[in-house]
Amino acid sequence: MPKPIYILNGPNLNLLGLRQPEVYGKATLEEVAEGCASLAAELGQTIRFHQSNHEGQIIDWIQQARSEGAGIVINPAAYTHTSIAILDALNAFDGPVLEVHISNIHRREAFRHQSYVSRRADGVIAGFGTDGYLLALRRMATLLGQR
């Protein structure tokens, strides 16, 4: 069995479907996780899907992925724009990293245009709603197949 793909979600994403549905859509995080698990199985992959409102917990999962994960798909949410610590943890991970944003961060407030995570990411998917997770999983499977 291949090492799992870690799908990590930052603060407030536990409120998907409730918080600003005009920006983030109506799908819940549980629905996103179910869709990712289903697609991963089709692709011959496994996932570990996590969400935390706490920066340190996200860093712990990134560090865990160093030995247990094949790749990381991360939606760092607001930590995208603030967390050098998450960037440092990602820089210590040897596998592929894909950054996902549900909304198009470049069409939003100016402070959202800066992403520390993008400095490490092998690719960025933004503005495709929760379908961005599925796009990222497909790309991750391709990247892992090329290794």
VMD Tcl script that builds the backbone (N, CA, C; Angstrom):
set m [mol new atoms 441]
animate dup $m
set s [atomselect $m all]
$s set {name element resname resid chain x y z} {
  {N N MET 1 A 0.843 -1.179 0.000}
  {CA C MET 1 A 0.000 0.000 0.000}
  {C C MET 1 A 0.886 1.239 0.000}
  {N N PRO 2 A 0.604 2.202 -0.873}
  {CA C PRO 2 A 1.440 3.407 -0.929}
  {C C PRO 2 A 1.271 4.271 0.315}
  {N N LYS 3 A 2.269 5.084 0.568}
  {CA C LYS 3 A 2.155 6.045 1.657}
  {C C LYS 3 A 0.994 6.990 1.350}
  {N N PRO 4 A 0.304 7.472 2.365}
  {CA C PRO 4 A -0.853 8.330 2.121}
  {C C PRO 4 A -0.466 9.757 1.709}
  {N N ILE 5 A -1.395 10.373 1.047}
  {CA C ILE 5 A -1.315 11.803 0.752}
  {C C ILE 5 A -1.981 12.518 1.917}
  {N N TYR 6 A -1.267 13.431 2.523}
  {CA C TYR 6 A -1.828 14.228 3.614}
  {C C TYR 6 A -2.593 15.401 3.004}
  {N N ILE 7 A -3.831 15.575 3.416}
  {CA C ILE 7 A -4.637 16.724 3.008}
  {C C ILE 7 A -4.897 17.526 4.275}
  {N N LEU 8 A -4.261 18.677 4.365}
  {CA C LEU 8 A -4.271 19.477 5.580}
  {C C LEU 8 A -5.051 20.764 5.367}
  {N N ASN 9 A -5.866 21.099 6.344}
  {CA C ASN 9 A -6.746 22.263 6.271}
  {C C ASN 9 A -6.567 23.140 7.491}
  {N N GLY 10 A -6.485 24.436 7.245}
  {CA C GLY 10 A -6.241 25.395 8.307}
  {C C GLY 10 A -7.492 25.932 8.968}
  {N N PRO 11 A -7.325 27.056 9.651}
  {CA C PRO 11 A -8.372 27.594 10.511}
  {C C PRO 11 A -9.648 27.968 9.762}
  {N N ASN 12 A -10.747 27.725 10.450}
  {CA C ASN 12 A -12.108 28.062 10.031}
  {C C ASN 12 A -12.652 27.186 8.916}
  {N N LEU 13 A -11.839 26.291 8.361}
  {CA C LEU 13 A -12.362 25.427 7.309}
  {C C LEU 13 A -13.333 24.388 7.866}
  {N N ASN 14 A -13.330 24.181 9.172}
  {CA C ASN 14 A -14.347 23.337 9.799}
  {C C ASN 14 A -15.742 23.956 9.663}
  {N N LEU 15 A -15.816 25.223 9.292}
  {CA C LEU 15 A -17.094 25.919 9.123}
  {C C LEU 15 A -17.564 25.956 7.668}
  {N N LEU 16 A -16.896 25.196 6.801}
  {CA C LEU 16 A -17.333 25.163 5.397}
  {C C LEU 16 A -18.813 24.791 5.322}
  {N N GLY 17 A -19.508 25.441 4.423}
  {CA C GLY 17 A -20.933 25.215 4.258}
  {C C GLY 17 A -21.769 26.140 5.124}
  {N N LEU 18 A -21.153 26.704 6.147}
  {CA C LEU 18 A -21.838 27.620 7.059}
  {C C LEU 18 A -21.307 29.038 6.945}
  {N N ARG 19 A -20.005 29.162 6.817}
  {CA C ARG 19 A -19.334 30.460 6.813}
  {C C ARG 19 A -19.225 30.989 5.387}
  {N N GLN 20 A -19.779 32.139 5.131}
  {CA C GLN 20 A -19.704 32.819 3.848}
  {C C GLN 20 A -19.886 31.869 2.659}
  {N N PRO 21 A -21.042 31.229 2.554}
  {CA C PRO 21 A -21.242 30.303 1.427}
  {C C PRO 21 A -21.135 30.988 0.070}
  {N N GLU 22 A -21.341 32.297 0.010}
  {CA C GLU 22 A -21.179 33.018 -1.253}
  {C C GLU 22 A -19.716 33.060 -1.696}
  {N N VAL 23 A -18.789 32.871 -0.767}
  {CA C VAL 23 A -17.353 32.844 -1.076}
  {C C VAL 23 A -16.848 31.404 -1.149}
  {N N TYR 24 A -17.250 30.573 -0.179}
  {CA C TYR 24 A -16.666 29.248 -0.018}
  {C C TYR 24 A -17.585 28.100 -0.446}
  {N N GLY 25 A -18.794 28.396 -0.849}
  {CA C GLY 25 A -19.712 27.356 -1.289}
  {C C GLY 25 A -20.488 26.733 -0.154}
  {N N LYS 26 A -21.302 25.753 -0.508}
  {CA C LYS 26 A -22.193 25.115 0.464}
  {C C LYS 26 A -21.722 23.752 0.923}
  {N N ALA 27 A -20.691 23.205 0.299}
  {CA C ALA 27 A -20.169 21.893 0.705}
  {C C ALA 27 A -19.532 21.990 2.086}
  {N N THR 28 A -19.744 20.964 2.882}
  {CA C THR 28 A -19.107 20.905 4.195}
  {C C THR 28 A -17.721 20.273 4.063}
  {N N LEU 29 A -16.905 20.448 5.083}
  {CA C LEU 29 A -15.573 19.831 5.063}
  {C C LEU 29 A -15.692 18.311 5.063}
  {N N GLU 30 A -16.696 17.791 5.735}
  {CA C GLU 30 A -16.922 16.340 5.717}
  {C C GLU 30 A -17.218 15.859 4.299}
  {N N GLU 31 A -17.997 16.616 3.549}
  {CA C GLU 31 A -18.280 16.254 2.159}
  {C C GLU 31 A -17.019 16.319 1.304}
  {N N VAL 32 A -16.195 17.310 1.558}
  {CA C VAL 32 A -14.922 17.420 0.832}
  {C C VAL 32 A -14.056 16.199 1.143}
  {N N ALA 33 A -13.982 15.824 2.417}
  {CA C ALA 33 A -13.178 14.669 2.821}
  {C C ALA 33 A -13.686 13.390 2.155}
  {N N GLU 34 A -15.003 13.220 2.098}
  {CA C GLU 34 A -15.587 12.036 1.461}
  {C C GLU 34 A -15.257 12.003 -0.032}
  {N N GLY 35 A -15.372 13.144 -0.699}
  {CA C GLY 35 A -15.034 13.209 -2.120}
  {C C GLY 35 A -13.570 12.903 -2.370}
  {N N CYS 36 A -12.705 13.402 -1.501}
  {CA C CYS 36 A -11.271 13.140 -1.647}
  {C C CYS 36 A -10.960 11.665 -1.417}
  {N N ALA 37 A -11.583 11.055 -0.421}
  {CA C ALA 37 A -11.343 9.636 -0.150}
  {C C ALA 37 A -11.798 8.778 -1.326}
  {N N SER 38 A -12.937 9.124 -1.900}
  {CA C SER 38 A -13.459 8.372 -3.037}
  {C C SER 38 A -12.530 8.479 -4.244}
  {N N LEU 39 A -12.105 9.706 -4.563}
  {CA C LEU 39 A -11.204 9.897 -5.698}
  {C C LEU 39 A -9.859 9.235 -5.440}
  {N N ALA 40 A -9.338 9.350 -4.235}
  {CA C ALA 40 A -8.055 8.724 -3.916}
  {C C ALA 40 A -8.112 7.222 -4.174}
  {N N ALA 41 A -9.202 6.598 -3.773}
  {CA C ALA 41 A -9.346 5.152 -4.008}
  {C C ALA 41 A -9.340 4.840 -5.501}
  {N N GLU 42 A -10.031 5.665 -6.295}
  {CA C GLU 42 A -10.028 5.480 -7.758}
  {C C GLU 42 A -8.620 5.590 -8.323}
  {N N LEU 43 A -7.828 6.462 -7.733}
  {CA C LEU 43 A -6.468 6.727 -8.218}
  {C C LEU 43 A -5.435 5.758 -7.628}
  {N N GLY 44 A -5.897 4.841 -6.790}
  {CA C GLY 44 A -4.975 3.902 -6.160}
  {C C GLY 44 A -4.160 4.526 -5.042}
  {N N GLN 45 A -4.692 5.559 -4.437}
  {CA C GLN 45 A -4.004 6.287 -3.370}
  {C C GLN 45 A -4.816 6.197 -2.084}
  {N N THR 46 A -4.186 6.545 -0.982}
  {CA C THR 46 A -4.878 6.712 0.287}
  {C C THR 46 A -4.604 8.120 0.790}
  {N N ILE 47 A -5.471 8.590 1.670}
  {CA C ILE 47 A -5.300 9.942 2.202}
  {C C ILE 47 A -5.397 9.935 3.727}
  {N N ARG 48 A -4.855 10.974 4.298}
  {CA C ARG 48 A -5.096 11.345 5.696}
  {C C ARG 48 A -5.595 12.782 5.637}
  {N N PHE 49 A -6.821 12.983 6.014}
  {CA C PHE 49 A -7.497 14.276 5.884}
  {C C PHE 49 A -7.637 14.885 7.269}
  {N N HIS 50 A -7.059 16.065 7.458}
  {CA C HIS 50 A -7.056 16.716 8.775}
  {C C HIS 50 A -7.417 18.196 8.645}
  {N N GLN 51 A -7.996 18.727 9.720}
  {CA C GLN 51 A -8.254 20.164 9.834}
  {C C GLN 51 A -7.942 20.586 11.257}
  {N N SER 52 A -7.317 21.759 11.379}
  {CA C SER 52 A -7.087 22.329 12.706}
  {C C SER 52 A -7.125 23.848 12.635}
  {N N ASN 53 A -7.587 24.433 13.715}
  {CA C ASN 53 A -7.536 25.881 13.879}
  {C C ASN 53 A -6.227 26.312 14.531}
  {N N HIS 54 A -5.334 25.357 14.793}
  {CA C HIS 54 A -4.111 25.619 15.545}
  {C C HIS 54 A -2.882 25.384 14.669}
  {N N GLU 55 A -2.089 26.414 14.528}
  {CA C GLU 55 A -0.901 26.371 13.679}
  {C C GLU 55 A 0.045 25.235 14.060}
  {N N GLY 56 A 0.276 25.055 15.348}
  {CA C GLY 56 A 1.201 24.014 15.799}
  {C C GLY 56 A 0.750 22.619 15.413}
  {N N GLN 57 A -0.554 22.376 15.439}
  {CA C GLN 57 A -1.066 21.066 15.045}
  {C C GLN 57 A -0.798 20.802 13.560}
  {N N ILE 58 A -0.978 21.822 12.738}
  {CA C ILE 58 A -0.711 21.678 11.301}
  {C C ILE 58 A 0.767 21.376 11.070}
  {N N ILE 59 A 1.621 22.058 11.814}
  {CA C ILE 59 A 3.060 21.806 11.716}
  {C C ILE 59 A 3.383 20.380 12.143}
  {N N ASP 60 A 2.748 19.898 13.211}
  {CA C ASP 60 A 2.967 18.513 13.650}
  {C C ASP 60 A 2.593 17.524 12.545}
  {N N TRP 61 A 1.475 17.761 11.854}
  {CA C TRP 61 A 1.076 16.854 10.769}
  {C C TRP 61 A 2.060 16.906 9.602}
  {N N ILE 62 A 2.564 18.101 9.291}
  {CA C ILE 62 A 3.564 18.213 8.224}
  {C C ILE 62 A 4.815 17.423 8.601}
  {N N GLN 63 A 5.239 17.547 9.846}
  {CA C GLN 63 A 6.412 16.800 10.296}
  {C C GLN 63 A 6.151 15.303 10.289}
  {N N GLN 64 A 4.952 14.887 10.649}
  {CA C GLN 64 A 4.585 13.468 10.594}
  {C C GLN 64 A 4.657 12.958 9.153}
  {N N ALA 65 A 4.223 13.799 8.213}
  {CA C ALA 65 A 4.241 13.413 6.794}
  {C C ALA 65 A 5.662 13.180 6.286}
  {N N ARG 66 A 6.662 13.737 6.942}
  {CA C ARG 66 A 8.054 13.524 6.506}
  {C C ARG 66 A 8.390 12.044 6.449}
  {N N SER 67 A 7.900 11.270 7.405}
  {CA C SER 67 A 8.208 9.836 7.416}
  {C C SER 67 A 7.043 8.975 6.943}
  {N N GLU 68 A 5.825 9.491 7.035}
  {CA C GLU 68 A 4.653 8.657 6.759}
  {C C GLU 68 A 3.890 9.033 5.495}
  {N N GLY 69 A 4.187 10.186 4.890}
  {CA C GLY 69 A 3.393 10.659 3.769}
  {C C GLY 69 A 4.134 10.670 2.452}
  {N N ALA 70 A 3.363 10.533 1.374}
  {CA C ALA 70 A 3.932 10.599 0.029}
  {C C ALA 70 A 3.937 12.026 -0.507}
  {N N GLY 71 A 2.936 12.804 -0.133}
  {CA C GLY 71 A 2.798 14.175 -0.595}
  {C C GLY 71 A 1.839 14.910 0.313}
  {N N ILE 72 A 1.800 16.226 0.150}
  {CA C ILE 72 A 0.923 17.065 0.971}
  {C C ILE 72 A 0.102 17.973 0.067}
  {N N VAL 73 A -1.215 17.946 0.271}
  {CA C VAL 73 A -2.133 18.939 -0.289}
  {C C VAL 73 A -2.540 19.791 0.895}
  {N N ILE 74 A -2.322 21.088 0.816}
  {CA C ILE 74 A -2.593 21.942 1.970}
  {C C ILE 74 A -3.411 23.163 1.577}
  {N N ASN 75 A -4.468 23.374 2.338}
  {CA C ASN 75 A -5.221 24.626 2.294}
  {C C ASN 75 A -4.964 25.284 3.644}
  {N N PRO 76 A -3.955 26.127 3.722}
  {CA C PRO 76 A -3.593 26.705 5.009}
  {C C PRO 76 A -4.536 27.808 5.484}
  {N N ALA 77 A -5.526 28.150 4.661}
  {CA C ALA 77 A -6.492 29.207 5.006}
  {C C ALA 77 A -5.729 30.477 5.388}
  {N N ALA 78 A -6.104 31.129 6.448}
  {CA C ALA 78 A -5.478 32.409 6.811}
  {C C ALA 78 A -3.987 32.279 7.102}
  {N N TYR 79 A -3.533 31.081 7.480}
  {CA C TYR 79 A -2.099 30.899 7.715}
  {C C TYR 79 A -1.282 31.043 6.434}
  {N N THR 80 A -1.937 30.974 5.294}
  {CA C THR 80 A -1.271 31.199 4.008}
  {C C THR 80 A -0.470 32.490 4.044}
  {N N HIS 81 A -1.069 33.509 4.624}
  {CA C HIS 81 A -0.565 34.874 4.546}
  {C C HIS 81 A 0.289 35.270 5.746}
  {N N THR 82 A 0.394 34.372 6.737}
  {CA C THR 82 A 1.050 34.772 7.981}
  {C C THR 82 A 2.104 33.816 8.500}
  {N N SER 83 A 2.081 32.542 8.073}
  {CA C SER 83 A 2.863 31.544 8.791}
  {C C SER 83 A 4.173 31.165 8.130}
  {N N ILE 84 A 5.215 31.760 8.627}
  {CA C ILE 84 A 6.559 31.359 8.235}
  {C C ILE 84 A 6.871 29.987 8.839}
  {N N ALA 85 A 6.283 29.686 9.999}
  {CA C ALA 85 A 6.501 28.392 10.648}
  {C C ALA 85 A 5.977 27.240 9.782}
  {N N ILE 86 A 4.817 27.410 9.159}
  {CA C ILE 86 A 4.305 26.379 8.264}
  {C C ILE 86 A 5.204 26.265 7.034}
  {N N LEU 87 A 5.658 27.385 6.502}
  {CA C LEU 87 A 6.603 27.350 5.382}
  {C C LEU 87 A 7.860 26.581 5.769}
  {N N ASP 88 A 8.420 26.858 6.941}
  {CA C ASP 88 A 9.628 26.163 7.385}
  {C C ASP 88 A 9.390 24.660 7.484}
  {N N ALA 89 A 8.230 24.258 8.014}
  {CA C ALA 89 A 7.921 22.828 8.118}
  {C C ALA 89 A 7.801 22.200 6.734}
  {N N LEU 90 A 7.133 22.894 5.806}
  {CA C LEU 90 A 7.001 22.383 4.438}
  {C C LEU 90 A 8.361 22.272 3.753}
  {N N ASN 91 A 9.253 23.209 4.030}
  {CA C ASN 91 A 10.599 23.158 3.452}
  {C C ASN 91 A 11.387 21.947 3.935}
  {N N ALA 92 A 10.996 21.371 5.067}
  {CA C ALA 92 A 11.670 20.179 5.592}
  {C C ALA 92 A 11.037 18.889 5.058}
  {N N PHE 93 A 10.008 19.011 4.245}
  {CA C PHE 93 A 9.317 17.846 3.658}
  {C C PHE 93 A 9.868 17.628 2.252}
  {N N ASP 94 A 10.244 16.390 1.934}
  {CA C ASP 94 A 10.889 16.111 0.656}
  {C C ASP 94 A 9.935 15.819 -0.495}
  {N N GLY 95 A 8.695 15.481 -0.215}
  {CA C GLY 95 A 7.761 15.123 -1.271}
  {C C GLY 95 A 7.089 16.335 -1.897}
  {N N PRO 96 A 6.206 16.083 -2.865}
  {CA C PRO 96 A 5.490 17.188 -3.511}
  {C C PRO 96 A 4.476 17.839 -2.573}
  {N N VAL 97 A 4.309 19.138 -2.757}
  {CA C VAL 97 A 3.359 19.936 -1.974}
  {C C VAL 97 A 2.498 20.728 -2.948}
  {N N LEU 98 A 1.195 20.627 -2.783}
  {CA C LEU 98 A 0.254 21.409 -3.584}
  {C C LEU 98 A -0.588 22.272 -2.656}
  {N N GLU 99 A -0.712 23.539 -3.004}
  {CA C GLU 99 A -1.470 24.510 -2.220}
  {C C GLU 99 A -2.840 24.691 -2.862}
  {N N VAL 100 A -3.887 24.649 -2.038}
  {CA C VAL 100 A -5.257 24.780 -2.523}
  {C C VAL 100 A -5.952 25.926 -1.803}
  {N N HIS 101 A -6.700 26.698 -2.573}
  {CA C HIS 101 A -7.586 27.725 -2.004}
  {C C HIS 101 A -8.938 27.609 -2.687}
  {N N ILE 102 A -9.977 27.617 -1.907}
  {CA C ILE 102 A -11.327 27.486 -2.437}
  {C C ILE 102 A -11.693 28.725 -3.254}
  {N N SER 103 A -11.384 29.885 -2.720}
  {CA C SER 103 A -11.649 31.133 -3.439}
  {C C SER 103 A -10.401 31.548 -4.223}
  {N N ASN 104 A -10.577 32.480 -5.116}
  {CA C ASN 104 A -9.432 33.032 -5.841}
  {C C ASN 104 A -8.840 34.136 -4.975}
  {N N ILE 105 A -7.773 33.811 -4.273}
  {CA C ILE 105 A -7.183 34.758 -3.326}
  {C C ILE 105 A -6.667 36.025 -4.020}
  {N N HIS 106 A -6.442 35.967 -5.311}
  {CA C HIS 106 A -5.912 37.125 -6.047}
  {C C HIS 106 A -7.001 38.131 -6.419}
  {N N ARG 107 A -8.260 37.742 -6.248}
  {CA C ARG 107 A -9.381 38.655 -6.506}
  {C C ARG 107 A -9.961 39.209 -5.218}
  {N N ARG 108 A -9.306 38.913 -4.119}
  {CA C ARG 108 A -9.808 39.326 -2.818}
  {C C ARG 108 A -8.954 40.455 -2.256}
  {N N GLU 109 A -9.060 40.699 -0.977}
  {CA C GLU 109 A -8.325 41.791 -0.333}
  {C C GLU 109 A -6.825 41.656 -0.588}
  {N N ALA 110 A -6.154 42.791 -0.653}
  {CA C ALA 110 A -4.725 42.808 -0.994}
  {C C ALA 110 A -3.893 41.948 -0.050}
  {N N PHE 111 A -4.225 41.914 1.238}
  {CA C PHE 111 A -3.422 41.130 2.175}
  {C C PHE 111 A -3.482 39.631 1.873}
  {N N ARG 112 A -4.488 39.183 1.119}
  {CA C ARG 112 A -4.606 37.765 0.772}
  {C C ARG 112 A -3.769 37.398 -0.457}
  {N N HIS 113 A -3.171 38.371 -1.112}
  {CA C HIS 113 A -2.396 38.090 -2.325}
  {C C HIS 113 A -1.033 37.474 -1.999}
  {N N GLN 114 A -0.535 37.688 -0.798}
  {CA C GLN 114 A 0.759 37.155 -0.363}
  {C C GLN 114 A 0.578 35.749 0.188}
  {N N SER 115 A 1.358 34.796 -0.302}
  {CA C SER 115 A 1.323 33.432 0.234}
  {C C SER 115 A 2.733 32.977 0.559}
  {N N TYR 116 A 2.977 32.716 1.829}
  {CA C TYR 116 A 4.258 32.119 2.211}
  {C C TYR 116 A 4.354 30.683 1.706}
  {N N VAL 117 A 3.234 29.966 1.733}
  {CA C VAL 117 A 3.215 28.560 1.332}
  {C C VAL 117 A 3.605 28.397 -0.133}
  {N N SER 118 A 3.233 29.353 -0.965}
  {CA C SER 118 A 3.562 29.268 -2.395}
  {C C SER 118 A 5.059 29.214 -2.656}
  {N N ARG 119 A 5.843 29.711 -1.721}
  {CA C ARG 119 A 7.300 29.675 -1.890}
  {C C ARG 119 A 7.829 28.250 -1.879}
  {N N ARG 120 A 7.049 27.305 -1.326}
  {CA C ARG 120 A 7.447 25.893 -1.289}
  {C C ARG 120 A 6.603 25.024 -2.223}
  {N N ALA 121 A 5.396 25.440 -2.495}
  {CA C ALA 121 A 4.462 24.595 -3.236}
  {C C ALA 121 A 4.951 24.303 -4.648}
  {N N ASP 122 A 4.697 23.083 -5.091}
  {CA C ASP 122 A 4.988 22.692 -6.462}
  {C C ASP 122 A 3.898 23.161 -7.415}
  {N N GLY 123 A 2.759 23.530 -6.870}
  {CA C GLY 123 A 1.650 24.051 -7.661}
  {C C GLY 123 A 0.620 24.673 -6.746}
  {N N VAL 124 A -0.171 25.584 -7.309}
  {CA C VAL 124 A -1.209 26.282 -6.554}
  {C C VAL 124 A -2.506 26.207 -7.346}
  {N N ILE 125 A -3.577 25.819 -6.669}
  {CA C ILE 125 A -4.901 25.754 -7.271}
  {C C ILE 125 A -5.797 26.685 -6.475}
  {N N ALA 126 A -6.354 27.684 -7.128}
  {CA C ALA 126 A -7.184 28.665 -6.420}
  {C C ALA 126 A -8.384 29.050 -7.276}
  {N N GLY 127 A -9.523 29.217 -6.608}
  {CA C GLY 127 A -10.692 29.749 -7.280}
  {C C GLY 127 A -11.605 28.723 -7.918}
  {N N PHE 128 A -11.383 27.440 -7.680}
  {CA C PHE 128 A -12.221 26.392 -8.272}
  {C C PHE 128 A -13.187 25.799 -7.256}
  {N N GLY 129 A -13.415 26.517 -6.162}
  {CA C GLY 129 A -14.273 25.992 -5.117}
  {C C GLY 129 A -13.650 24.744 -4.512}
  {N N THR 130 A -14.493 23.909 -3.930}
  {CA C THR 130 A -13.970 22.694 -3.314}
  {C C THR 130 A -13.499 21.675 -4.351}
  {N N ASP 131 A -13.835 21.878 -5.624}
  {CA C ASP 131 A -13.283 21.028 -6.687}
  {C C ASP 131 A -11.763 21.140 -6.747}
  {N N GLY 132 A -11.216 22.216 -6.206}
  {CA C GLY 132 A -9.764 22.376 -6.179}
  {C C GLY 132 A -9.065 21.240 -5.465}
  {N N TYR 133 A -9.690 20.684 -4.449}
  {CA C TYR 133 A -9.103 19.539 -3.748}
  {C C TYR 133 A -8.979 18.337 -4.684}
  {N N LEU 134 A -10.002 18.106 -5.487}
  {CA C LEU 134 A -9.983 16.968 -6.411}
  {C C LEU 134 A -8.956 17.188 -7.515}
  {N N LEU 135 A -8.868 18.417 -7.996}
  {CA C LEU 135 A -7.841 18.737 -8.992}
  {C C LEU 135 A -6.449 18.499 -8.413}
  {N N ALA 136 A -6.260 18.915 -7.169}
  {CA C ALA 136 A -4.963 18.730 -6.507}
  {C C ALA 136 A -4.644 17.244 -6.333}
  {N N LEU 137 A -5.644 16.455 -5.961}
  {CA C LEU 137 A -5.408 15.014 -5.798}
  {C C LEU 137 A -5.010 14.362 -7.115}
  {N N ARG 138 A -5.681 14.745 -8.196}
  {CA C ARG 138 A -5.314 14.191 -9.510}
  {C C ARG 138 A -3.875 14.565 -9.865}
  {N N ARG 139 A -3.526 15.812 -9.646}
  {CA C ARG 139 A -2.158 16.260 -9.946}
  {C C ARG 139 A -1.146 15.556 -9.046}
  {N N MET 140 A -1.504 15.397 -7.766}
  {CA C MET 140 A -0.596 14.723 -6.841}
  {C C MET 140 A -0.350 13.285 -7.290}
  {N N ALA 141 A -1.395 12.590 -7.718}
  {CA C ALA 141 A -1.227 11.211 -8.197}
  {C C ALA 141 A -0.279 11.176 -9.392}
  {N N THR 142 A -0.399 12.161 -10.274}
  {CA C THR 142 A 0.516 12.248 -11.414}
  {C C THR 142 A 1.946 12.486 -10.943}
  {N N LEU 143 A 2.125 13.443 -10.058}
  {CA C LEU 143 A 3.477 13.734 -9.544}
  {C C LEU 143 A 4.083 12.513 -8.854}
  {N N LEU 144 A 3.296 11.815 -8.065}
  {CA C LEU 144 A 3.813 10.637 -7.364}
  {C C LEU 144 A 4.144 9.510 -8.335}
  {N N GLY 145 A 3.374 9.416 -9.417}
  {CA C GLY 145 A 3.646 8.409 -10.442}
  {C C GLY 145 A 4.923 8.676 -11.216}
  {N N GLN 146 A 5.360 9.934 -11.235}
  {CA C GLN 146 A 6.578 10.311 -11.947}
  {C C GLN 146 A 7.830 10.100 -11.103}
  {N N ARG 147 A 7.662 9.841 -9.826}
  {CA C ARG 147 A 8.827 9.694 -8.921}
  {C C ARG 147 A 9.442 8.343 -9.024}
}
mol reanalyze $m
mol bondsrecalc $m
mol representation Tube
mol addrep $m
